[in-house]
Amino acid sequence: MPRERVRTVSVWVAIVLLAGCGGNGNGISSLSFPAAPVHAPETAKAGLYVAYFTRGSDEFIILGYPSNNRRNKAPICQMTGPRSGDGIAVDANGNLIGLAAFPTDEVVVYKGPEMCGHELGSFRDPYGYPYDAASADAATGTIAVANSFDYEGSKTYSGSISVCTLAGGCTSNLTNAAIQEVWGVALDRSGDCWAAATNQSAAAYLIYFKHCAGTGSVATGYKNPYSGSLDIDRSGNLVSLSGTGGQSGELYVYKGCKPACSLVGGPFGLAGEALVGHLDGNSATYATATISEYISGQGEVDVYRYSPTKLTHEYSFTNGIGNNFIASTAYNPRSKE
């Protein structure tokens, strides 16, 4: 299967390809679908979210783990995310963002900083299939939503970034001629945003949108061979994952990219095929959603010690994930950027 479609599978047909379900042995309970929510202790205001597709349904399960899960502990909480969910992100206040692909095209915000908080609200992205998001304050501020593809009726178009708020929905849509698919988005403190994208030949591009507006500029000096999720570390460096076609992924660290990039570190080899990864609040730990094989493989979370010039694999865990397709990870709190 071509690389650019493990992800398309998750948007359109993962539900069809993933069959069967069962208990997950995670120590909480054997999940039933829809999964009953299991709330975290009130003192649990930090942790790592892991989201996965359930086999044989369109349920999207979000699990909350301790920030340090070196001993492969069970989740401390669980919740059912938006139907046909495809990704998660955490804002600077600890609010969780859940993203759902077709047919709902929904963006849902859950209250933080407590883990597995209640729903604050949702809106529909009218432009495309939400895959990733970035926000400083998802409850009241701007949410930049990465759409893997755009569509109108039965017609599909190149991906984009939607600029939205929880109260007002999506008010603008950012595109660029170099974009065919979008697989990651980052939004910095000044309101600038980036799209990690591929073109029609599956070549990776980084598109810079000043103030998250306009037609954008193709970043120069961007060395990723493949696209993947984006993050910003506490030094303001852009952390760019490069997932590869069935092989171990890589991580690149850049400064600038407005639009000229300078390589700070990498490529750092990853332990497995990772499509999504995010930093913790101190930018000291990086966790990836990793699959061992396309679609049918066992998902796991790989955790690394991060600095801009070095990446070291520390441990992996699987407790609670079961034989499901892991979609995304996100730390609470996220990187302070």
Secondary structure, 3 states (H helix, E strand, C coil): CCCHHHHHHHHHCHHHHCCCCCCCCCCCCCCCCCCCCECCCCCCCCEEEEEEECCCCCCEEEEEECCCCCCCCCCCEEEECCCCEEEEEECCCCCEEEEECCCCCEEEEECCCCCCCCEEEEEECCCEEEEEEEECCCCCCCEEEEEEEEEECCEEECCEEEEEECCCEEEEEECCCCCCEEEEEEECCCCCEEEEEECCCCCEEEEEEHHHCCCCEECECCCCCCCCCEEECCCCCEEEEECCCCCCCEEEEEEECCCEEEEEEEEEECCCEEEEEEEECCCCEEEEEEECCCCCCCEEEEEEEEECCEEEEEEEECCCCCCCEEEEEEEECECCC
